[in-house]
């Protein structure tokens, strides 16, 4: 093998890794400053979601507590919210129970989706819905063991072409949404729009809720 052939082969072998690095770099670009959505003291700017059989939503020790409902309890943010190219971060804890405790419904373009955290028995994470399939049945489904009483750092990015999410810096969602149908699971979760948290037969809490626009 000549030196030129060796160099060409080495370049070709590194192209996939280089392309992946460039893609990750593009998605790592961030935009504006983080803006708080919760003052840690009151529910100003929020309203309790009118779920049938809801538990109490209250502020306690710097967090919004969603008391276990029958089955749902939630809070919804008042006002306008970006439809794409934004990032959310917050901390969530499952205090009691065994199902989702801080699931987040957000805009995705002209529709909405729910980031399910600990659904279907407590350990399923994913997006509902993609092409009509729930988080439990589409490619965003993964498993995460949540410990009751432990706070988790959560982060969600919604872009024109992709949705990504992390729990304690572990990426749990990375899905290309180009050409896909994004929507909500049929039922009362639609009351969480345009931006809201919900728990299911479970007492959960969220705090340090912030967002920023992405370039």
C-alpha positions in Angstrom: 0.0 0.0 0.0 1.4 3.4 -1.0 1.4 6.3 1.5 -1.2 8.1 -0.5 -3.5 5.1 -0.4 -3.0 4.8 3.3 -3.8 8.4 3.9 -7.0 8.2 1.8 -8.1 5.1 3.7 -7.5 6.8 7.0 -9.5 9.8 6.0 -12.4 7.7 4.8 -12.5 5.8 8.1 -12.6 9.0 10.1 -15.5 10.6 8.1 -18.3 8.9 10.0 -16.9 10.0 13.4 -16.3 13.5 12.1 -19.9 13.8 10.8 -21.2 12.6 14.1 -19.1 15.1 16.0 -20.3 17.9 13.8 -23.9 16.9 14.3 -23.5 16.8 18.1 -21.7 20.2 17.9 -24.6 21.7 16.0 -27.1 20.5 18.5 -25.0 21.7 21.4 -25.3 25.3 20.3 -27.3 27.3 22.7 -29.0 30.6 22.7 -30.3 33.1 25.2 -30.2 33.3 29.0 -32.1 31.0 31.2 -35.5 32.4 32.3 -37.3 31.3 35.4 -40.8 30.0 35.2 -41.4 29.4 38.9 -40.5 31.8 41.7 -40.1 29.0 44.3 -42.7 30.7 46.6 -46.0 31.0 44.9 -48.1 29.6 42.0 -48.0 33.0 40.3 -48.2 32.4 36.5 -49.5 28.9 37.0 -53.0 27.4 37.5 -54.1 24.0 38.7 -55.0 21.8 35.7 -58.7 20.9 35.9 -58.3 17.2 35.9 -61.3 15.1 37.2 -60.3 13.6 40.6 -57.3 15.9 40.9 -55.2 16.1 44.1 -53.9 19.4 45.5 -51.2 21.4 43.8 -49.3 23.6 46.3 -46.0 25.2 46.9 -43.9 23.7 49.7 -40.1 24.1 50.5 -39.4 25.8 47.2 -41.2 23.3 45.0 -44.5 22.7 43.3 -46.0 19.6 45.0 -48.5 17.6 43.0 -50.5 15.5 45.5 -51.6 12.1 44.2 -54.8 12.4 42.2 -57.4 9.9 41.0 -55.6 9.6 38.7 -54.1 12.9 37.6 -52.9 16.1 39.3 -51.2 18.9 37.4 -50.3 22.6 37.0 -50.3 24.5 33.7 -48.4 27.6 32.8 -50.3 30.8 31.8 -49.4 32.8 28.8 -47.5 32.2 25.5 -44.6 29.8 25.2 -42.2 29.1 22.3 -43.3 26.4 19.8 -39.8 25.3 18.8 -36.1 25.8 19.3 -36.2 26.0 23.0 -34.8 24.2 26.0 -36.4 23.4 29.4 -34.6 22.4 32.6 -36.1 21.5 36.0 -35.7 19.2 38.9 -38.2 16.5 39.8 -38.8 14.1 42.6 -41.3 11.2 43.1 -42.3 11.5 46.8 -44.8 8.7 47.1 -46.3 6.3 44.6 -45.1 4.3 41.7 -46.0 6.1 38.4 -45.1 9.3 36.6 -44.5 12.2 38.9 -43.3 15.1 36.7 -44.4 14.5 33.2 -44.1 17.6 31.0 -46.4 18.6 28.2 -44.9 21.2 25.8 -45.5 22.7 22.3 -43.8 21.0 19.3 -44.5 23.3 16.3 -48.2 23.5 15.8 -48.9 20.5 18.1 -47.9 19.2 21.5 -46.1 16.2 23.1 -45.7 14.9 26.6 -42.3 13.8 28.1 -43.4 10.9 30.3 -41.1 10.4 33.3 -41.7 7.0 35.0 -44.9 5.9 33.4 -46.5 2.5 33.0 -45.5 1.2 36.4 -42.8 3.6 37.2 -39.8 3.1 34.9 -40.7 4.0 31.4 -39.5 7.3 29.9 -40.4 8.6 26.4 -42.5 10.9 24.3 -46.2 10.6 23.7 -47.1 10.5 21.0 -45.2 9.9 17.7 -47.2 8.8 14.7 -50.0 7.9 17.1 -47.8 5.7 19.2 -47.4 6.3 23.0 -44.1 6.5 24.7 -44.5 2.9 25.8 -44.7 1.8 22.1 -42.5 4.1 20.1 -38.7 4.3 19.6 -38.3 6.9 22.4 -39.2 4.3 25.0 -36.4 3.6 27.5 -36.2 2.5 31.1 -35.0 4.5 34.0 -35.0 3.5 37.7 -36.4 6.4 39.8 -35.9 6.3 43.5 -38.6 7.8 45.7 -37.3 10.8 47.6 -34.5 11.6 45.2 -34.3 14.7 43.1 -33.4 14.3 39.5 -32.2 17.0 37.1 -34.1 16.9 33.8 -33.6 18.7 30.6 -35.6 18.8 27.3 -34.7 20.3 24.0 -37.3 20.9 21.3 -36.0 21.8 17.9 -37.5 22.0 14.4 -36.0 18.7 13.5 -35.3 16.8 16.7 -36.3 16.3 20.3 -33.7 15.4 22.9 -33.9 14.9 26.7 -31.6 14.1 29.6 -32.0 12.9 33.2 -28.9 13.7 35.4 -26.9 14.2 32.1 -27.8 10.8 30.8 -29.5 11.2 27.4 -32.8 9.3 27.3 -34.3 10.7 24.1 -32.8 11.6 20.8 -35.4 11.4 18.0 -35.6 12.9 14.6 -39.1 14.3 14.1 -38.9 15.4 10.5 -41.9 14.0 8.6 -43.4 12.6 11.8 -46.8 13.3 13.3 -46.4 14.6 16.8 -49.5 14.7 19.1 -50.9 14.0 22.5 -52.2 10.8 23.8 -56.1 10.9 23.7 -57.6 11.9 27.0 -57.3 14.5 29.7 -53.6 15.2 29.2 -54.7 17.8 26.6 -55.7 20.0 29.6 -51.9 20.4 30.3 -51.4 22.4 27.1 -49.6 24.6 26.2 -47.1 23.9 29.0 -47.8 21.9 32.1 -46.7 19.2 34.5 -48.7 16.2 35.7 -48.5 13.3 38.0 -50.5 10.0 37.9 -51.7 8.3 41.1 -48.4 9.6 42.5 -47.2 12.5 44.7 -44.4 14.3 42.9 -42.7 17.7 43.0 -40.9 20.0 40.6 -38.6 23.0 41.2 -36.0 25.2 39.5 -38.1 25.4 36.3 -36.3 27.4 33.6 -36.3 27.8 29.8 -34.2 29.5 27.1 -34.5 29.9 23.4 -32.0 28.0 21.1 -30.4 29.2 18.0 
